[in-house]
Amino acid sequence: MLRLRILAVLFLAVFFAAVPLRAQLGKNVIVSAGSEVDHQLNDISAATDAAAKLKLIDAFSAAHPEADLQILADEQYVNYYLNAKQYDKVFEYGDKLFALDPDNFSNAVSMVRAANEKGDTDRLFAAGEKAAGILQRFKAQPPPAGISPDSWKAQQQQKLESVKDNQDYIEQSLLNAAYQQKDAVKKAALLVRFANLFPDSPNAGQALGAAALTYQQAQNRPKMLETANSALEKDPNNLGILLLLADDYSEKGEQLDKAEAYAKKAASLCDTAKKPDGVSDADWQKQINLQKGLAFSALGQIDLQKKLNPAAVESLTKAAPLLKSNAAVYARNQYRLGFAYLNLKKIPEARQAFTDAASVDSPYKGPAEDRLKGLAAAKAPAKKAS
């Protein structure tokens, strides 16, 4: 049978606009109130003229070569050049700041913002990788001396909550950049990279699912299967992935028992799936009908592969009305149904199924028409010899 790539009917990708917020995670440099350093930093903050502000930052940096105060100087440079939209300078001083304070989460946020605004995907993911590493190292820190594990856990949770908005901004920035890639292979690779960077994120499963579909689109079946199975390990109830694997295995005639289990589970999940916010009731019902129809159609194809033709007819007949909103998958289902009826020698029913498949514009139109011509030729009586 013809291979059909199932794309938008499996997943709903959501894009978010986000704005970074400043958060503290990293080395805490203490400045005494009323000290010379405090006055200098206040003067920098109060300066409204850009050239004057930069001169003050330069003077502060030159006057305080100590590592801790250079952290403050580099933070001032990063903020200044970020506001001036001089992104290469942001990267320059951001790298200097990371060398002095590798766990400076605010710096990671600034670097992500600079890469976002510049449209530099490589820099964006590099900064996202820094941010992910900072969070992972913080979560893995043991309790400091004199602090109980429970108290430390509460403190960690509080700190992580304080940076959550920034983490969300970073995640959405990386996801949006990945989804916007025109090259399918790079898009999929970035989505997998995101999932590996933020494995505990609720977006990780969505990213892996989208990556699997993208690999399918690129006709890279080995990577599609690898990524889809990784997504299913993370979320065994990932409806889109269950359908993707059931569809692929059933079409290829491989791992049919597993494909059957996936298709049945997908059909069951369709009955309990919750409508996402922002999706209309009509659109949601259309989506669920389509997904349930795909599950039934996969079950019908599995039965065809197993030569269980009566069961195939039952499943494919159930699928037909659910798939009518999508010409390609509806035509494929009817094409399959035509073969199930042919195997049962029910020629009128087979002819009707192939007619349905040929009635819509899809890759199955030509093959279905060819089948109808074959049936017509077989029906025509042989001419008598004169």
Secondary structure as a PSIPRED ss2 file (coil, helix, strand):
# PSIPRED VFORMAT (PSIPRED V4.0)

   1 M C   1.000  0.000  0.000
   2 L C   1.000  0.000  0.000
   3 R C   1.000  0.000  0.000
   4 L C   1.000  0.000  0.000
   5 R C   1.000  0.000  0.000
   6 I C   1.000  0.000  0.000
   7 L C   1.000  0.000  0.000
   8 A C   1.000  0.000  0.000
   9 V C   1.000  0.000  0.000
  10 L C   1.000  0.000  0.000
  11 F C   1.000  0.000  0.000
  12 L C   1.000  0.000  0.000
  13 A C   1.000  0.000  0.000
  14 V C   1.000  0.000  0.000
  15 F C   1.000  0.000  0.000
  16 F C   1.000  0.000  0.000
  17 A C   1.000  0.000  0.000
  18 A C   1.000  0.000  0.000
  19 V C   1.000  0.000  0.000
  20 P C   1.000  0.000  0.000
  21 L C   1.000  0.000  0.000
  22 R C   1.000  0.000  0.000
  23 A C   1.000  0.000  0.000
  24 Q C   1.000  0.000  0.000
  25 L C   1.000  0.000  0.000
  26 G C   1.000  0.000  0.000
  27 K C   1.000  0.000  0.000
  28 N C   1.000  0.000  0.000
  29 V C   1.000  0.000  0.000
  30 I C   1.000  0.000  0.000
  31 V C   1.000  0.000  0.000
  32 S C   1.000  0.000  0.000
  33 A C   1.000  0.000  0.000
  34 G C   1.000  0.000  0.000
  35 S C   1.000  0.000  0.000
  36 E H   0.000  1.000  0.000
  37 V H   0.000  1.000  0.000
  38 D H   0.000  1.000  0.000
  39 H H   0.000  1.000  0.000
  40 Q H   0.000  1.000  0.000
  41 L H   0.000  1.000  0.000
  42 N H   0.000  1.000  0.000
  43 D H   0.000  1.000  0.000
  44 I H   0.000  1.000  0.000
  45 S H   0.000  1.000  0.000
  46 A H   0.000  1.000  0.000
  47 A C   1.000  0.000  0.000
  48 T C   1.000  0.000  0.000
  49 D C   1.000  0.000  0.000
  50 A H   0.000  1.000  0.000
  51 A H   0.000  1.000  0.000
  52 A H   0.000  1.000  0.000
  53 K H   0.000  1.000  0.000
  54 L H   0.000  1.000  0.000
  55 K H   0.000  1.000  0.000
  56 L H   0.000  1.000  0.000
  57 I H   0.000  1.000  0.000
  58 D H   0.000  1.000  0.000
  59 A H   0.000  1.000  0.000
  60 F H   0.000  1.000  0.000
  61 S H   0.000  1.000  0.000
  62 A H   0.000  1.000  0.000
  63 A H   0.000  1.000  0.000
  64 H C   1.000  0.000  0.000
  65 P C   1.000  0.000  0.000
  66 E C   1.000  0.000  0.000
  67 A H   0.000  1.000  0.000
  68 D H   0.000  1.000  0.000
  69 L H   0.000  1.000  0.000
  70 Q H   0.000  1.000  0.000
  71 I H   0.000  1.000  0.000
  72 L H   0.000  1.000  0.000
  73 A H   0.000  1.000  0.000
  74 D H   0.000  1.000  0.000
  75 E H   0.000  1.000  0.000
  76 Q H   0.000  1.000  0.000
  77 Y H   0.000  1.000  0.000
  78 V H   0.000  1.000  0.000
  79 N H   0.000  1.000  0.000
  80 Y H   0.000  1.000  0.000
  81 Y H   0.000  1.000  0.000
  82 L H   0.000  1.000  0.000
  83 N H   0.000  1.000  0.000
  84 A C   1.000  0.000  0.000
  85 K C   1.000  0.000  0.000
  86 Q C   1.000  0.000  0.000
  87 Y H   0.000  1.000  0.000
  88 D H   0.000  1.000  0.000
  89 K H   0.000  1.000  0.000
  90 V H   0.000  1.000  0.000
  91 F H   0.000  1.000  0.000
  92 E H   0.000  1.000  0.000
  93 Y H   0.000  1.000  0.000
  94 G H   0.000  1.000  0.000
  95 D H   0.000  1.000  0.000
  96 K H   0.000  1.000  0.000
  97 L H   0.000  1.000  0.000
  98 F H   0.000  1.000  0.000
  99 A H   0.000  1.000  0.000
 100 L H   0.000  1.000  0.000
 101 D C   1.000  0.000  0.000
 102 P C   1.000  0.000  0.000
 103 D C   1.000  0.000  0.000
 104 N C   1.000  0.000  0.000
 105 F H   0.000  1.000  0.000
 106 S H   0.000  1.000  0.000
 107 N H   0.000  1.000  0.000
 108 A H   0.000  1.000  0.000
 109 V H   0.000  1.000  0.000
 110 S H   0.000  1.000  0.000
 111 M H   0.000  1.000  0.000
 112 V H   0.000  1.000  0.000
 113 R H   0.000  1.000  0.000
 114 A H   0.000  1.000  0.000
 115 A H   0.000  1.000  0.000
 116 N H   0.000  1.000  0.000
 117 E H   0.000  1.000  0.000
 118 K H   0.000  1.000  0.000
 119 G C   1.000  0.000  0.000
 120 D C   1.000  0.000  0.000
 121 T H   0.000  1.000  0.000
 122 D H   0.000  1.000  0.000
 123 R H   0.000  1.000  0.000
 124 L H   0.000  1.000  0.000
 125 F H   0.000  1.000  0.000
 126 A H   0.000  1.000  0.000
 127 A H   0.000  1.000  0.000
 128 G H   0.000  1.000  0.000
 129 E H   0.000  1.000  0.000
 130 K H   0.000  1.000  0.000
 131 A H   0.000  1.000  0.000
 132 A H   0.000  1.000  0.000
 133 G H   0.000  1.000  0.000
 134 I H   0.000  1.000  0.000
 135 L H   0.000  1.000  0.000
 136 Q H   0.000  1.000  0.000
 137 R H   0.000  1.000  0.000
 138 F H   0.000  1.000  0.000
 139 K H   0.000  1.000  0.000
 140 A H   0.000  1.000  0.000
 141 Q C   1.000  0.000  0.000
 142 P C   1.000  0.000  0.000
 143 P C   1.000  0.000  0.000
 144 P C   1.000  0.000  0.000
 145 A C   1.000  0.000  0.000
 146 G C   1.000  0.000  0.000
 147 I C   1.000  0.000  0.000
 148 S C   1.000  0.000  0.000
 149 P H   0.000  1.000  0.000
 150 D H   0.000  1.000  0.000
 151 S H   0.000  1.000  0.000
 152 W H   0.000  1.000  0.000
 153 K H   0.000  1.000  0.000
 154 A H   0.000  1.000  0.000
 155 Q H   0.000  1.000  0.000
 156 Q H   0.000  1.000  0.000
 157 Q H   0.000  1.000  0.000
 158 Q H   0.000  1.000  0.000
 159 K H   0.000  1.000  0.000
 160 L H   0.000  1.000  0.000
 161 E H   0.000  1.000  0.000
 162 S H   0.000  1.000  0.000
 163 V C   1.000  0.000  0.000
 164 K H   0.000  1.000  0.000
 165 D H   0.000  1.000  0.000
 166 N H   0.000  1.000  0.000
 167 Q H   0.000  1.000  0.000
 168 D H   0.000  1.000  0.000
 169 Y H   0.000  1.000  0.000
 170 I H   0.000  1.000  0.000
 171 E H   0.000  1.000  0.000
 172 Q H   0.000  1.000  0.000
 173 S H   0.000  1.000  0.000
 174 L H   0.000  1.000  0.000
 175 L H   0.000  1.000  0.000
 176 N H   0.000  1.000  0.000
 177 A H   0.000  1.000  0.000
 178 A H   0.000  1.000  0.000
 179 Y H   0.000  1.000  0.000
 180 Q C   1.000  0.000  0.000
 181 Q C   1.000  0.000  0.000
 182 K C   1.000  0.000  0.000
 183 D C   1.000  0.000  0.000
 184 A H   0.000  1.000  0.000
 185 V H   0.000  1.000  0.000
 186 K H   0.000  1.000  0.000
 187 K H   0.000  1.000  0.000
 188 A H   0.000  1.000  0.000
 189 A H   0.000  1.000  0.000
 190 L H   0.000  1.000  0.000
 191 L H   0.000  1.000  0.000
 192 V H   0.000  1.000  0.000
 193 R H   0.000  1.000  0.000
 194 F H   0.000  1.000  0.000
 195 A H   0.000  1.000  0.000
 196 N H   0.000  1.000  0.000
 197 L H   0.000  1.000  0.000
 198 F C   1.000  0.000  0.000
 199 P C   1.000  0.000  0.000
 200 D C   1.000  0.000  0.000
 201 S C   1.000  0.000  0.000
 202 P H   0.000  1.000  0.000
 203 N H   0.000  1.000  0.000
 204 A H   0.000  1.000  0.000
 205 G H   0.000  1.000  0.000
 206 Q H   0.000  1.000  0.000
 207 A H   0.000  1.000  0.000
 208 L H   0.000  1.000  0.000
 209 G H   0.000  1.000  0.000
 210 A H   0.000  1.000  0.000
 211 A H   0.000  1.000  0.000
 212 A H   0.000  1.000  0.000
 213 L H   0.000  1.000  0.000
 214 T H   0.000  1.000  0.000
 215 Y H   0.000  1.000  0.000
 216 Q H   0.000  1.000  0.000
 217 Q H   0.000  1.000  0.000
 218 A C   1.000  0.000  0.000
 219 Q C   1.000  0.000  0.000
 220 N C   1.000  0.000  0.000
 221 R H   0.000  1.000  0.000
 222 P H   0.000  1.000  0.000
 223 K H   0.000  1.000  0.000
 224 M H   0.000  1.000  0.000
 225 L H   0.000  1.000  0.000
 226 E H   0.000  1.000  0.000
 227 T H   0.000  1.000  0.000
 228 A H   0.000  1.000  0.000
 229 N H   0.000  1.000  0.000
 230 S H   0.000  1.000  0.000
 231 A H   0.000  1.000  0.000
 232 L H   0.000  1.000  0.000
 233 E H   0.000  1.000  0.000
 234 K H   0.000  1.000  0.000
 235 D C   1.000  0.000  0.000
 236 P C   1.000  0.000  0.000
 237 N C   1.000  0.000  0.000
 238 N C   1.000  0.000  0.000
 239 L H   0.000  1.000  0.000
 240 G H   0.000  1.000  0.000
 241 I H   0.000  1.000  0.000
 242 L H   0.000  1.000  0.000
 243 L H   0.000  1.000  0.000
 244 L H   0.000  1.000  0.000
 245 L H   0.000  1.000  0.000
 246 A H   0.000  1.000  0.000
 247 D H   0.000  1.000  0.000
 248 D H   0.000  1.000  0.000
 249 Y H   0.000  1.000  0.000
 250 S H   0.000  1.000  0.000
 251 E H   0.000  1.000  0.000
 252 K H   0.000  1.000  0.000
 253 G C   1.000  0.000  0.000
 254 E C   1.000  0.000  0.000
 255 Q C   1.000  0.000  0.000
 256 L H   0.000  1.000  0.000
 257 D H   0.000  1.000  0.000
 258 K H   0.000  1.000  0.000
 259 A H   0.000  1.000  0.000
 260 E H   0.000  1.000  0.000
 261 A H   0.000  1.000  0.000
 262 Y H   0.000  1.000  0.000
 263 A H   0.000  1.000  0.000
 264 K H   0.000  1.000  0.000
 265 K H   0.000  1.000  0.000
 266 A H   0.000  1.000  0.000
 267 A H   0.000  1.000  0.000
 268 S H   0.000  1.000  0.000
 269 L H   0.000  1.000  0.000
 270 C H   0.000  1.000  0.000
 271 D H   0.000  1.000  0.000
 272 T H   0.000  1.000  0.000
 273 A C   1.000  0.000  0.000
 274 K C   1.000  0.000  0.000
 275 K C   1.000  0.000  0.000
 276 P C   1.000  0.000  0.000
 277 D C   1.000  0.000  0.000
 278 G C   1.000  0.000  0.000
 279 V C   1.000  0.000  0.000
 280 S C   1.000  0.000  0.000
 281 D H   0.000  1.000  0.000
 282 A H   0.000  1.000  0.000
 283 D H   0.000  1.000  0.000
 284 W H   0.000  1.000  0.000
 285 Q H   0.000  1.000  0.000
 286 K H   0.000  1.000  0.000
 287 Q H   0.000  1.000  0.000
 288 I H   0.000  1.000  0.000
 289 N H   0.000  1.000  0.000
 290 L H   0.000  1.000  0.000
 291 Q H   0.000  1.000  0.000
 292 K H   0.000  1.000  0.000
 293 G H   0.000  1.000  0.000
 294 L H   0.000  1.000  0.000
 295 A H   0.000  1.000  0.000
 296 F H   0.000  1.000  0.000
 297 S H   0.000  1.000  0.000
 298 A H   0.000  1.000  0.000
 299 L H   0.000  1.000  0.000
 300 G H   0.000  1.000  0.000
 301 Q H   0.000  1.000  0.000
 302 I H   0.000  1.000  0.000
 303 D H   0.000  1.000  0.000
 304 L H   0.000  1.000  0.000
 305 Q H   0.000  1.000  0.000
 306 K C   1.000  0.000  0.000
 307 K C   1.000  0.000  0.000
 308 L C   1.000  0.000  0.000
 309 N H   0.000  1.000  0.000
 310 P H   0.000  1.000  0.000
 311 A H   0.000  1.000  0.000
 312 A H   0.000  1.000  0.000
 313 V H   0.000  1.000  0.000
 314 E H   0.000  1.000  0.000
 315 S H   0.000  1.000  0.000
 316 L H   0.000  1.000  0.000
 317 T H   0.000  1.000  0.000
 318 K H   0.000  1.000  0.000
 319 A H   0.000  1.000  0.000
 320 A H   0.000  1.000  0.000
 321 P H   0.000  1.000  0.000
 322 L H   0.000  1.000  0.000
 323 L H   0.000  1.000  0.000
 324 K C   1.000  0.000  0.000
 325 S C   1.000  0.000  0.000
 326 N C   1.000  0.000  0.000
 327 A H   0.000  1.000  0.000
 328 A H   0.000  1.000  0.000
 329 V H   0.000  1.000  0.000
 330 Y H   0.000  1.000  0.000
 331 A H   0.000  1.000  0.000
 332 R H   0.000  1.000  0.000
 333 N H   0.000  1.000  0.000
 334 Q H   0.000  1.000  0.000
 335 Y H   0.000  1.000  0.000
 336 R H   0.000  1.000  0.000
 337 L H   0.000  1.000  0.000
 338 G H   0.000  1.000  0.000
 339 F H   0.000  1.000  0.000
 340 A H   0.000  1.000  0.000
 341 Y H   0.000  1.000  0.000
 342 L H   0.000  1.000  0.000
 343 N H   0.000  1.000  0.000
 344 L C   1.000  0.000  0.000
 345 K C   1.000  0.000  0.000
 346 K C   1.000  0.000  0.000
 347 I H   0.000  1.000  0.000
 348 P H   0.000  1.000  0.000
 349 E H   0.000  1.000  0.000
 350 A H   0.000  1.000  0.000
 351 R H   0.000  1.000  0.000
 352 Q H   0.000  1.000  0.000
 353 A H   0.000  1.000  0.000
 354 F H   0.000  1.000  0.000
 355 T H   0.000  1.000  0.000
 356 D H   0.000  1.000  0.000
 357 A H   0.000  1.000  0.000
 358 A H   0.000  1.000  0.000
 359 S C   1.000  0.000  0.000
 360 V C   1.000  0.000  0.000
 361 D C   1.000  0.000  0.000
 362 S C   1.000  0.000  0.000
 363 P C   1.000  0.000  0.000
 364 Y C   1.000  0.000  0.000
 365 K H   0.000  1.000  0.000
 366 G H   0.000  1.000  0.000
 367 P H   0.000  1.000  0.000
 368 A H   0.000  1.000  0.000
 369 E H   0.000  1.000  0.000
 370 D H   0.000  1.000  0.000
 371 R H   0.000  1.000  0.000
 372 L H   0.000  1.000  0.000
 373 K H   0.000  1.000  0.000
 374 G H   0.000  1.000  0.000
 375 L H   0.000  1.000  0.000
 376 A H   0.000  1.000  0.000
 377 A H   0.000  1.000  0.000
 378 A H   0.000  1.000  0.000
 379 K H   0.000  1.000  0.000
 380 A C   1.000  0.000  0.000
 381 P C   1.000  0.000  0.000
 382 A C   1.000  0.000  0.000
 383 K C   1.000  0.000  0.000
 384 K C   1.000  0.000  0.000
 385 A C   1.000  0.000  0.000
 386 S C   1.000  0.000  0.000
